[in-house]
């Protein structure tokens, strides 16, 4: 029996995607070649890349709106550096919102490239909330935020209006909820949180914002170079792109982001209701900022930890332990997590209370 996988990443994937990917590793397109040994220049894989990029624009409702889609490497961590390289002007300034570990890392990288203004931070309360009512200076080249914080279980519900370019790291909640994605000038997301396996990173960038920094950009860090080569300037992560394409197709067939948002809301409501009503548990994140993707909670009595751990492990649950920065537990409920798995966790919590 497959376990109920609440791991924060690499993410859970739909069963049908796993089956198709496994078959392709043995024999791709009935060509008697494995997916991972075909040429990335072959017509078969070029079609995969083109389909994946097209599905991204379709699902985000960005078709015909001047955006390019790239599948790059280096994870979101490399985008922490690529963003200022491509958007921060020489002697310019960038504004950042500090809401957790990953935004803090992005700030560190950006400071290597120029002036960074941290407009607000929730570090004072161990990143348990999303700062609000902050001001973004009008002279900034771009404003950067992280939409969802896997470690601390917070999520931005409303994005600020700004005259600067709007950049968002959506690694852990991309494709999970309806947004006006055209408000963003640059979106990036490591695939391994909600889209596919580790090894590729999605970048969606508005073409007109590029080439205006006045700096020389190394080829591998230049979005325009990658766009000019149709996202294959160097050998792409063939397997990761293929599985991401399968996941995007699965999402489209399901009904797209509108449909998965309903499912994600139902999962989050089920678990948070139990956390709030069960006297043995309490949530970590501020209620109004709770993430639909990553629910963080703790026991009200730490002496019960060994018994509770034994209970959820016996139920076939995997990956529930919280990050060391927070402790307690973290239930990651990405798109492919079925409601039934969340119900199993809730049943364990209820039975434990009894």
C-alpha beads as a LAMMPS data file, in Angstrom:
LAMMPS data file: protein, C-alpha beads

354 atoms
353 bonds

1 atom types
1 bond types

-500.0 500.0 xlo xhi
-500.0 500.0 ylo yhi
-500.0 500.0 zlo zhi

Masses

1 110.0

Atoms # bond

1 1 1 0.000 0.000 0.000
2 1 1 1.388 3.416 -0.979
3 1 1 1.969 5.714 1.965
4 1 1 0.193 9.003 2.529
5 1 1 3.019 11.341 1.586
6 1 1 2.933 14.674 3.436
7 1 1 6.586 15.445 2.661
8 1 1 7.403 19.095 1.949
9 1 1 9.493 18.154 -1.068
10 1 1 10.215 16.529 -3.356
11 1 1 6.487 16.587 -3.761
12 1 1 3.797 13.972 -4.103
13 1 1 2.851 13.359 -7.754
14 1 1 -0.378 12.001 -9.289
15 1 1 -0.374 8.223 -9.615
16 1 1 -1.163 8.366 -13.321
17 1 1 1.816 10.659 -13.862
18 1 1 4.127 8.274 -12.027
19 1 1 2.907 5.336 -14.119
20 1 1 3.378 7.180 -17.415
21 1 1 6.812 8.420 -16.363
22 1 1 7.886 4.936 -15.275
23 1 1 6.779 3.481 -18.616
24 1 1 8.641 6.205 -20.523
25 1 1 11.875 5.427 -18.694
26 1 1 11.683 1.926 -20.154
27 1 1 10.296 2.758 -23.584
28 1 1 9.497 6.306 -24.690
29 1 1 7.021 6.832 -27.537
30 1 1 7.332 3.147 -28.451
31 1 1 10.741 3.921 -29.958
32 1 1 12.483 1.198 -27.915
33 1 1 14.586 3.876 -26.263
34 1 1 14.404 5.162 -22.713
35 1 1 13.247 8.723 -22.105
36 1 1 16.510 9.388 -20.268
37 1 1 18.696 8.265 -23.160
38 1 1 17.046 10.087 -26.075
39 1 1 18.579 13.205 -27.591
40 1 1 17.229 16.439 -26.203
41 1 1 17.386 17.700 -29.792
42 1 1 15.131 14.926 -31.067
43 1 1 11.705 15.856 -32.433
44 1 1 10.108 13.803 -29.662
45 1 1 11.663 15.789 -26.839
46 1 1 11.379 19.158 -28.577
47 1 1 7.653 18.409 -28.697
48 1 1 7.691 17.668 -24.957
49 1 1 9.417 20.976 -24.208
50 1 1 7.067 22.955 -26.449
51 1 1 4.008 21.271 -24.938
52 1 1 5.167 21.925 -21.371
53 1 1 5.812 25.596 -22.084
54 1 1 2.472 25.974 -23.835
55 1 1 0.590 24.327 -20.952
56 1 1 2.162 26.748 -18.478
57 1 1 0.874 29.772 -20.401
58 1 1 -2.547 28.177 -20.850
59 1 1 -2.992 27.247 -17.191
60 1 1 -1.792 30.664 -15.981
61 1 1 -3.954 32.464 -18.580
62 1 1 -0.911 34.228 -20.022
63 1 1 -1.217 33.166 -23.649
64 1 1 -0.581 36.037 -26.031
65 1 1 0.360 38.415 -23.225
66 1 1 4.067 38.762 -23.957
67 1 1 5.511 36.170 -21.592
68 1 1 8.204 33.561 -22.201
69 1 1 8.395 30.228 -20.369
70 1 1 11.691 28.593 -19.490
71 1 1 12.625 25.293 -17.852
72 1 1 16.059 25.918 -16.354
73 1 1 18.333 24.252 -13.823
74 1 1 19.856 25.221 -10.498
75 1 1 16.596 25.285 -8.557
76 1 1 14.919 28.380 -7.197
77 1 1 18.204 29.010 -5.387
78 1 1 19.881 29.984 -8.668
79 1 1 16.938 32.285 -9.444
80 1 1 17.823 34.184 -6.272
81 1 1 20.881 35.351 -8.247
82 1 1 19.419 35.386 -11.771
83 1 1 16.662 37.781 -10.729
84 1 1 18.965 40.670 -9.757
85 1 1 21.335 39.902 -12.636
86 1 1 18.478 40.389 -15.113
87 1 1 16.384 43.075 -13.401
88 1 1 18.569 45.126 -11.031
89 1 1 20.060 48.084 -12.873
90 1 1 23.632 49.190 -12.360
91 1 1 23.473 51.499 -9.308
92 1 1 19.806 50.556 -8.940
93 1 1 17.827 49.288 -5.959
94 1 1 15.542 46.325 -5.295
95 1 1 12.869 45.914 -2.613
96 1 1 12.333 42.595 -0.831
97 1 1 9.753 41.205 1.580
98 1 1 11.305 38.884 4.181
99 1 1 8.818 36.161 5.150
100 1 1 10.993 33.116 5.749
101 1 1 14.101 31.096 5.082
102 1 1 13.888 31.224 1.296
103 1 1 13.179 34.933 1.033
104 1 1 16.111 35.535 3.412
105 1 1 18.347 33.524 1.092
106 1 1 17.133 35.503 -1.926
107 1 1 17.927 38.745 -0.106
108 1 1 21.451 37.526 0.623
109 1 1 22.102 36.814 -3.064
110 1 1 20.603 40.096 -4.265
111 1 1 22.838 42.082 -1.919
112 1 1 25.821 40.774 -3.852
113 1 1 24.510 42.585 -6.935
114 1 1 23.473 45.940 -5.501
115 1 1 21.341 47.849 -3.011
116 1 1 18.509 45.923 -1.360
117 1 1 15.743 47.514 0.700
118 1 1 13.997 44.998 2.988
119 1 1 10.633 46.736 3.230
120 1 1 9.204 44.441 5.931
121 1 1 10.043 41.248 7.807
122 1 1 8.276 38.752 10.042
123 1 1 11.495 37.400 11.506
124 1 1 10.611 38.985 14.858
125 1 1 8.018 36.237 15.434
126 1 1 9.899 33.399 13.735
127 1 1 8.150 34.112 10.443
128 1 1 4.744 33.047 11.767
129 1 1 2.866 35.800 9.886
130 1 1 2.921 37.823 6.660
131 1 1 3.786 41.531 7.098
132 1 1 1.160 43.954 5.825
133 1 1 0.745 47.688 5.232
134 1 1 4.348 48.169 4.165
135 1 1 5.460 50.671 1.536
136 1 1 7.477 49.880 -1.581
137 1 1 9.731 52.816 -2.524
138 1 1 8.948 54.237 -5.939
139 1 1 12.585 54.226 -7.066
140 1 1 13.064 50.452 -6.891
141 1 1 13.741 48.378 -9.999
142 1 1 11.639 45.492 -8.716
143 1 1 9.830 44.149 -5.664
144 1 1 10.423 40.506 -4.703
145 1 1 8.240 38.303 -2.503
146 1 1 7.789 34.612 -1.727
147 1 1 4.172 33.541 -2.128
148 1 1 4.214 30.523 0.188
149 1 1 6.583 29.572 2.984
150 1 1 6.965 25.815 3.323
151 1 1 8.901 25.855 6.574
152 1 1 6.675 28.207 8.556
153 1 1 3.309 27.491 6.917
154 1 1 2.371 31.008 5.807
155 1 1 1.021 32.206 2.460
156 1 1 0.466 35.632 0.925
157 1 1 -3.262 36.064 0.297
158 1 1 -3.133 39.462 -1.388
159 1 1 -0.183 40.831 -3.350
160 1 1 0.781 44.504 -3.111
161 1 1 0.169 47.007 -5.867
162 1 1 3.408 48.580 -7.044
163 1 1 4.792 50.660 -9.883
164 1 1 7.962 48.576 -9.704
165 1 1 8.323 45.226 -11.427
166 1 1 6.628 42.486 -9.383
167 1 1 8.676 39.319 -8.894
168 1 1 7.479 36.234 -7.041
169 1 1 9.054 32.988 -5.933
170 1 1 6.101 30.574 -6.235
171 1 1 8.057 27.384 -5.699
172 1 1 5.661 25.796 -3.249
173 1 1 2.221 26.938 -4.417
174 1 1 2.478 27.404 -8.183
175 1 1 -0.668 26.214 -10.005
176 1 1 -2.520 25.701 -6.698
177 1 1 -4.868 28.713 -6.656
178 1 1 -6.413 31.263 -8.975
179 1 1 -4.556 34.563 -9.255
180 1 1 -4.231 37.289 -11.813
181 1 1 -0.853 36.045 -12.961
182 1 1 -0.497 38.970 -15.372
183 1 1 0.204 41.204 -12.347
184 1 1 3.605 39.517 -12.078
185 1 1 6.521 40.454 -14.309
186 1 1 8.602 37.442 -13.272
187 1 1 7.557 34.185 -11.625
188 1 1 9.905 31.350 -10.786
189 1 1 9.350 28.007 -9.104
190 1 1 11.395 24.912 -8.397
191 1 1 9.442 22.026 -9.916
192 1 1 9.889 19.679 -6.970
193 1 1 7.316 21.334 -4.720
194 1 1 4.133 21.213 -6.785
195 1 1 4.887 20.339 -10.388
196 1 1 7.404 17.545 -10.894
197 1 1 10.665 15.998 -9.716
198 1 1 13.753 17.930 -8.690
199 1 1 15.996 18.950 -11.560
200 1 1 14.204 21.743 -13.372
201 1 1 12.968 25.215 -12.470
202 1 1 10.071 27.015 -14.091
203 1 1 10.579 30.652 -15.067
204 1 1 7.782 32.786 -16.531
205 1 1 9.017 36.235 -17.532
206 1 1 7.538 39.216 -19.354
207 1 1 9.735 39.764 -22.392
208 1 1 9.623 43.556 -22.373
209 1 1 11.299 43.888 -18.962
210 1 1 14.585 42.264 -20.014
211 1 1 17.808 43.808 -21.313
212 1 1 17.507 47.059 -19.383
213 1 1 20.012 46.695 -16.522
214 1 1 23.087 48.141 -18.240
215 1 1 25.182 45.242 -16.996
216 1 1 26.915 42.362 -18.776
217 1 1 25.245 39.083 -17.846
218 1 1 26.994 35.695 -18.084
219 1 1 25.291 33.551 -20.733
220 1 1 23.956 30.885 -18.372
221 1 1 22.412 33.561 -16.158
222 1 1 20.840 35.592 -18.966
223 1 1 17.109 34.993 -19.487
224 1 1 17.320 36.430 -22.999
225 1 1 19.928 33.854 -23.986
226 1 1 17.698 31.023 -22.771
227 1 1 14.646 32.508 -24.492
228 1 1 16.590 32.802 -27.747
229 1 1 17.386 29.092 -27.594
230 1 1 13.822 27.996 -26.752
231 1 1 14.846 26.976 -23.231
232 1 1 17.545 24.633 -24.546
233 1 1 20.710 26.743 -24.486
234 1 1 22.298 23.813 -22.662
235 1 1 21.087 20.244 -22.213
236 1 1 17.806 20.443 -20.274
237 1 1 16.712 18.061 -17.520
238 1 1 14.835 15.765 -19.879
239 1 1 13.152 13.585 -17.251
240 1 1 12.136 16.491 -14.989
241 1 1 10.661 18.472 -17.894
242 1 1 8.760 15.435 -19.165
243 1 1 7.225 14.648 -15.763
244 1 1 6.349 18.322 -15.301
245 1 1 4.595 18.224 -18.675
246 1 1 2.614 15.155 -17.579
247 1 1 1.624 16.885 -14.331
248 1 1 0.534 20.028 -16.158
249 1 1 -1.553 17.917 -18.540
250 1 1 -3.073 16.101 -15.559
251 1 1 -4.012 19.451 -14.035
252 1 1 -5.554 20.671 -17.280
253 1 1 -7.604 17.471 -17.642
254 1 1 -8.782 17.858 -14.049
255 1 1 -10.251 21.249 -14.848
256 1 1 -7.258 23.524 -14.377
257 1 1 -6.374 25.799 -11.488
258 1 1 -9.994 26.696 -10.724
259 1 1 -10.804 23.058 -10.004
260 1 1 -7.652 22.220 -8.043
261 1 1 -8.170 25.323 -5.894
262 1 1 -11.510 23.930 -4.702
263 1 1 -9.846 20.642 -3.778
264 1 1 -6.963 22.397 -2.016
265 1 1 -9.362 24.555 -0.014
266 1 1 -11.295 21.460 1.076
267 1 1 -8.113 19.729 2.217
268 1 1 -6.880 22.753 4.151
269 1 1 -10.273 23.363 5.776
270 1 1 -10.499 19.731 6.889
271 1 1 -7.099 19.756 8.568
272 1 1 -7.199 23.255 10.068
273 1 1 -10.642 22.598 11.551
274 1 1 -9.193 19.593 13.347
275 1 1 -6.144 21.524 14.545
276 1 1 -8.388 24.261 15.958
277 1 1 -10.931 21.970 17.595
278 1 1 -8.632 19.287 18.999
279 1 1 -7.217 20.300 22.420
280 1 1 -4.041 18.271 21.812
281 1 1 -2.912 20.443 18.883
282 1 1 -2.383 24.091 18.024
283 1 1 -1.455 25.867 14.818
284 1 1 1.835 27.704 14.364
285 1 1 1.039 30.310 11.692
286 1 1 -1.218 33.320 12.154
287 1 1 -4.740 32.224 11.250
288 1 1 -5.255 34.807 8.503
289 1 1 -1.939 33.848 6.859
290 1 1 -2.203 30.070 6.974
291 1 1 -0.896 28.223 3.965
292 1 1 -3.166 25.893 1.979
293 1 1 -0.064 23.962 0.967
294 1 1 1.816 23.519 4.239
295 1 1 -0.031 23.296 7.545
296 1 1 2.259 23.664 10.564
297 1 1 1.128 22.624 14.034
298 1 1 2.434 21.394 17.374
299 1 1 1.305 19.248 20.275
300 1 1 0.066 21.138 23.327
301 1 1 1.825 18.517 25.451
302 1 1 5.272 17.566 24.154
303 1 1 5.394 14.479 26.356
304 1 1 2.913 12.878 23.946
305 1 1 5.231 13.150 20.957
306 1 1 6.458 9.555 20.907
307 1 1 2.934 8.189 21.128
308 1 1 1.569 10.502 18.435
309 1 1 4.521 9.715 16.145
310 1 1 3.826 6.022 16.530
311 1 1 0.141 6.582 15.743
312 1 1 0.593 8.433 12.452
313 1 1 3.402 6.186 11.316
314 1 1 1.220 3.133 11.956
315 1 1 -1.437 4.702 9.722
316 1 1 0.968 4.761 6.764
317 1 1 1.685 8.484 6.940
318 1 1 5.063 9.754 5.744
319 1 1 6.921 13.059 6.065
320 1 1 4.895 14.709 8.829
321 1 1 7.728 15.979 11.023
322 1 1 8.138 19.743 11.064
323 1 1 11.243 21.619 9.998
324 1 1 13.862 22.066 12.704
325 1 1 13.274 25.848 12.595
326 1 1 9.716 25.380 13.826
327 1 1 9.489 21.914 15.339
328 1 1 6.216 20.070 15.713
329 1 1 4.581 18.876 12.526
330 1 1 4.076 19.990 8.948
331 1 1 1.458 18.495 6.638
332 1 1 2.247 19.411 3.048
333 1 1 -0.872 19.121 0.912
334 1 1 0.273 19.806 -2.620
335 1 1 -2.000 19.488 -5.657
336 1 1 -1.630 15.714 -6.001
337 1 1 -2.432 15.017 -2.341
338 1 1 -5.878 13.373 -2.284
339 1 1 -8.483 14.500 0.228
340 1 1 -8.604 10.898 1.478
341 1 1 -5.018 11.138 2.744
342 1 1 -5.836 14.275 4.732
343 1 1 -8.817 12.452 6.205
344 1 1 -6.495 9.654 7.358
345 1 1 -4.379 12.212 9.238
346 1 1 -7.473 13.835 10.772
347 1 1 -8.757 10.421 11.873
348 1 1 -5.427 9.727 13.574
349 1 1 -5.600 13.069 15.396
350 1 1 -9.181 12.460 16.505
351 1 1 -8.489 8.929 17.693
352 1 1 -5.394 10.124 19.519
353 1 1 -7.474 12.678 21.400
354 1 1 -9.998 9.996 22.370

Bonds

1 1 1 2
2 1 2 3
3 1 3 4
4 1 4 5
5 1 5 6
6 1 6 7
7 1 7 8
8 1 8 9
9 1 9 10
10 1 10 11
11 1 11 12
12 1 12 13
13 1 13 14
14 1 14 15
15 1 15 16
16 1 16 17
17 1 17 18
18 1 18 19
19 1 19 20
20 1 20 21
21 1 21 22
22 1 22 23
23 1 23 24
24 1 24 25
25 1 25 26
26 1 26 27
27 1 27 28
28 1 28 29
29 1 29 30
30 1 30 31
31 1 31 32
32 1 32 33
33 1 33 34
34 1 34 35
35 1 35 36
36 1 36 37
37 1 37 38
38 1 38 39
39 1 39 40
40 1 40 41
41 1 41 42
42 1 42 43
43 1 43 44
44 1 44 45
45 1 45 46
46 1 46 47
47 1 47 48
48 1 48 49
49 1 49 50
50 1 50 51
51 1 51 52
52 1 52 53
53 1 53 54
54 1 54 55
55 1 55 56
56 1 56 57
57 1 57 58
58 1 58 59
59 1 59 60
60 1 60 61
61 1 61 62
62 1 62 63
63 1 63 64
64 1 64 65
65 1 65 66
66 1 66 67
67 1 67 68
68 1 68 69
69 1 69 70
70 1 70 71
71 1 71 72
72 1 72 73
73 1 73 74
74 1 74 75
75 1 75 76
76 1 76 77
77 1 77 78
78 1 78 79
79 1 79 80
80 1 80 81
81 1 81 82
82 1 82 83
83 1 83 84
84 1 84 85
85 1 85 86
86 1 86 87
87 1 87 88
88 1 88 89
89 1 89 90
90 1 90 91
91 1 91 92
92 1 92 93
93 1 93 94
94 1 94 95
95 1 95 96
96 1 96 97
97 1 97 98
98 1 98 99
99 1 99 100
100 1 100 101
101 1 101 102
102 1 102 103
103 1 103 104
104 1 104 105
105 1 105 106
106 1 106 107
107 1 107 108
108 1 108 109
109 1 109 110
110 1 110 111
111 1 111 112
112 1 112 113
113 1 113 114
114 1 114 115
115 1 115 116
116 1 116 117
117 1 117 118
118 1 118 119
119 1 119 120
120 1 120 121
121 1 121 122
122 1 122 123
123 1 123 124
124 1 124 125
125 1 125 126
126 1 126 127
127 1 127 128
128 1 128 129
129 1 129 130
130 1 130 131
131 1 131 132
132 1 132 133
133 1 133 134
134 1 134 135
135 1 135 136
136 1 136 137
137 1 137 138
138 1 138 139
139 1 139 140
140 1 140 141
141 1 141 142
142 1 142 143
143 1 143 144
144 1 144 145
145 1 145 146
146 1 146 147
147 1 147 148
148 1 148 149
149 1 149 150
150 1 150 151
151 1 151 152
152 1 152 153
153 1 153 154
154 1 154 155
155 1 155 156
156 1 156 157
157 1 157 158
158 1 158 159
159 1 159 160
160 1 160 161
161 1 161 162
162 1 162 163
163 1 163 164
164 1 164 165
165 1 165 166
166 1 166 167
167 1 167 168
168 1 168 169
169 1 169 170
170 1 170 171
171 1 171 172
172 1 172 173
173 1 173 174
174 1 174 175
175 1 175 176
176 1 176 177
177 1 177 178
178 1 178 179
179 1 179 180
180 1 180 181
181 1 181 182
182 1 182 183
183 1 183 184
184 1 184 185
185 1 185 186
186 1 186 187
187 1 187 188
188 1 188 189
189 1 189 190
190 1 190 191
191 1 191 192
192 1 192 193
193 1 193 194
194 1 194 195
195 1 195 196
196 1 196 197
197 1 197 198
198 1 198 199
199 1 199 200
200 1 200 201
201 1 201 202
202 1 202 203
203 1 203 204
204 1 204 205
205 1 205 206
206 1 206 207
207 1 207 208
208 1 208 209
209 1 209 210
210 1 210 211
211 1 211 212
212 1 212 213
213 1 213 214
214 1 214 215
215 1 215 216
216 1 216 217
217 1 217 218
218 1 218 219
219 1 219 220
220 1 220 221
221 1 221 222
222 1 222 223
223 1 223 224
224 1 224 225
225 1 225 226
226 1 226 227
227 1 227 228
228 1 228 229
229 1 229 230
230 1 230 231
231 1 231 232
232 1 232 233
233 1 233 234
234 1 234 235
235 1 235 236
236 1 236 237
237 1 237 238
238 1 238 239
239 1 239 240
240 1 240 241
241 1 241 242
242 1 242 243
243 1 243 244
244 1 244 245
245 1 245 246
246 1 246 247
247 1 247 248
248 1 248 249
249 1 249 250
250 1 250 251
251 1 251 252
252 1 252 253
253 1 253 254
254 1 254 255
255 1 255 256
256 1 256 257
257 1 257 258
258 1 258 259
259 1 259 260
260 1 260 261
261 1 261 262
262 1 262 263
263 1 263 264
264 1 264 265
265 1 265 266
266 1 266 267
267 1 267 268
268 1 268 269
269 1 269 270
270 1 270 271
271 1 271 272
272 1 272 273
273 1 273 274
274 1 274 275
275 1 275 276
276 1 276 277
277 1 277 278
278 1 278 279
279 1 279 280
280 1 280 281
281 1 281 282
282 1 282 283
283 1 283 284
284 1 284 285
285 1 285 286
286 1 286 287
287 1 287 288
288 1 288 289
289 1 289 290
290 1 290 291
291 1 291 292
292 1 292 293
293 1 293 294
294 1 294 295
295 1 295 296
296 1 296 297
297 1 297 298
298 1 298 299
299 1 299 300
300 1 300 301
301 1 301 302
302 1 302 303
303 1 303 304
304 1 304 305
305 1 305 306
306 1 306 307
307 1 307 308
308 1 308 309
309 1 309 310
310 1 310 311
311 1 311 312
312 1 312 313
313 1 313 314
314 1 314 315
315 1 315 316
316 1 316 317
317 1 317 318
318 1 318 319
319 1 319 320
320 1 320 321
321 1 321 322
322 1 322 323
323 1 323 324
324 1 324 325
325 1 325 326
326 1 326 327
327 1 327 328
328 1 328 329
329 1 329 330
330 1 330 331
331 1 331 332
332 1 332 333
333 1 333 334
334 1 334 335
335 1 335 336
336 1 336 337
337 1 337 338
338 1 338 339
339 1 339 340
340 1 340 341
341 1 341 342
342 1 342 343
343 1 343 344
344 1 344 345
345 1 345 346
346 1 346 347
347 1 347 348
348 1 348 349
349 1 349 350
350 1 350 351
351 1 351 352
352 1 352 353
353 1 353 354
